[in-house]
């Protein structure tokens, strides 16, 4: 990568403040960036680093008011959203991966069933297995060791990471990404108690992922008992998340690592769920909900756009008042027993 700073500003519809002749050669974090590198400032808490960075260019918000002096040779590009702008630049200028350089090849060690349908420009890596009736859209990349089960459908432009397992009948939309070791379409956790123990309940449904989903490494999404486990368009799941059978997640919801969602729960669109959140089964979480890390959601959240925290999760103001009151009680008890 070597590009003029003015071209970068134009690509982002940004406003350049500084030397228009700077050549940018790469990206770096704001603390370690040096000459020729571009970085960004999205979190105001890191503003002090803006005045010490040696980067040649920094993406900042349109309305940022400087409270100090920049280092000599550092220019600013003002944009509406620095984080999104940085993402766009990294997508535009990042070098193609080895798999994309080999687009349209099938490794000789891959096992592709004769009844599978492979469209043009699909790359299938070493030791992959593609089952009968599977359909893989154009431009997909199936990385080494991945298993694509019977009658799976994968939309064009999707990428299946190494050692992923996709169970039978799963439907994956266009431009999805499954990171290494993700499992989509395993049996749901269904067992009927009997006098002799637990009888396994067959899991006859499937999993459906909308366009543009990304599933983190080691995350598991269980097939439905009947019907479908459904993730809407643009859902982003971090690593090591458990999504149980018959869960439904609305469009553009994001969920951080180690969250567990019990069966038949419905999560709305545009929700943001922190790490290690536990969510009960058979409940509903309204659109736009934000749930803080380590919270436990035990009952339905019916009012949209709330911020919740605690176990059980409550509106964050209520949780904070409870914590303050609890600390006061503890201090009073300690003082009495001092």
Secondary structure, DSSP 8 states (H G I E B T S, - for coil): --EEHHHHHHHTT-EEES-TT-EE-EE--TTT--TTEEEE--SGGGHHHHTT---SEEEEETT----S---TT-EEEEES-HHHHHHHHHHHHS---HHHHTTT-B-TT-EE-TT-EE-TT-EE-TT-EE-TT-EE-TT-EE-TT-EE-TT-EE-TT-EE-TT-EE-TT-EE-TT-EE-TT-EEEE----EEEETTEEEE-----EEEE-TT-EE-TT-EEE--SSSEEEE-TT-EE-SS-EE-TT-EE-TT-EE-TT-EE-TT-EE-TT-EE-TT-EE-SS-EE-TT-EE-TT-EE-S-B-STT-EEETBTTEEHHHHHHHHHHHHHHHHHHHHHT-
